[in-house]
Each structure stands twice: as C-alpha cells, then as structure tokens.
Amino acid sequence: MVFKNLQQLIKKIKNQKNKDYRVSYTASLIKRGKDFCIKKFMEEARELAASANYLNKKNIIHEATDVLYHYLVLLELKKISFRLILKEIKKRSRTSGFIEKFNRKKK
C-alpha cells in the first residue's frame, strides 16, 4: 500500500511537470529550476526539523509530507528514477551504516 501511494505520487509529479506552470505547483517548481527546487527542499527540511522539537505529530506529518514531495520533485528535475534510490538502499542494507560511511570517505 505504501509503495503504491508513493508510485502514484511519483507518477503525478511526472504528469504535472509539463503542465501550465500557472496552474500546476509542480510545473511552477520545475520551471523555476534546480536552485529554486533545492532552496524549497531545504526550507521544507528545516521546517520538519523544527517541528520535530515539539509534540504535535500532526504538524510533523505535514512537514514530512512536504519534504517527501519536494525530494521527489528534485529527483524528477534531475531525471533520477526512484528505483535507483531503492536499489541503493538495498545495496546499503547489506552493510553496517558505520562501515558504509567509512568506505564512502575513502573514495
């Protein structure tokens, strides 16, 4: 169920990106370009981090949803399939997080 909802959101982003930017929020983000999309993602991530300081789970869920959406828009903008992210997660799951980070620093 979760993956199906995520697939639907990814498909919606793909469909919306080429629509009229005055009608589609996704299209307006894409039209403004990479730097703006990065800025929006970072803004949403800061809002999520700030909301995590409080007990209001509803607000945390709201901000986490915004982060996920803007993350997926960035992936779409950079033409990176979410499947590649899942593939990387699977690869990393075979290794301790500490070892993976250490090996990344050596490259």
N, C-alpha and C positions, 0 to 999 in steps of 0.2 A: 504494500500500500504506500509506504513512504517513498520508495523508489519510483512508483508510478506517478505520484504527485510531483516529484522532482522532475521527472521526464516531461510532464505536462508543462511545468513552468519553463523549462529549457525550450520546449517547442514554441511556447507562447512568445518568449523573448525573440527567438529566430523569426517568427511571423511578424512581430511588431516592429522589428528594427528597420524595415524598409517602408513602413507606413509614413503618412504625413506627420512630420515632427511637431506640428501644431496640435495634433490630435492624440498622438501616442507618446507617453512619457518615455518609454524605451527608445523610440526613434529620436526623441529630443536629446537623450543622453548620448546616443551613438553619434548624432550629428555634431555635438559639441567636442567630440574627440577623446582621445586617450587621457590627456592630462586632466580634463574635467571629470571623466569617469573615475580616475584614480582618486581625485580630490573628494568626490562624493562617497566612494567606498571608505576612504579614511575617516571622513566625517561620521558615517554610519557606524564604523567600528569604534570610534571614540564614544559615541552615544551609547553603544552596547556596553562598553567597558564602564562608563559612568553609571548606567542603570544597574549593573551587577553589584554596585555598592549598596543597593537598597533591597528591601524585601518584596517589592512589588513585582511578582512573577509575570503579571500581565504585560508590564512595561518591558521587561527583559525579553519576553517572547516577541513583542512588537519590534524591538530593536534588532533582535537576532534575525527576524524575517527580513528586515531592511538590509542587513549585512549580506544575507544569503542572496537576495535579489541582485544587489549591486555587484557582488562577487561573480555571479553568473553572467551579468551584462559585460563585465570586464573580460571574462573568458570568451564570450561571443565576439566582442570587439577585437580580441587578439586571435580569433579563429582557433581557439583551443577547445577541443572536444572534452566534455566532462568525463567521457570514458577514459581519456588519458589520465585524468586525476585519479579515477578509481583504480586504474592499472598501477599507478604509482603507490597508492595506498596499499594495495595487495602486495606489491614488492616490499614495501617497508614493513609490513606486518610480520615478515619472516625474521626481522632483526630488532634487537633492542633499540629503543629510541636514543639511548646514550651512544651506542655504537654507530648508529646511522648518522647522528650529528657529528661524531668524531671523524668518521670517514668522509663526510661532506667537506670538512675543514681542510682535509689533506689534498683535495682536488684543486 
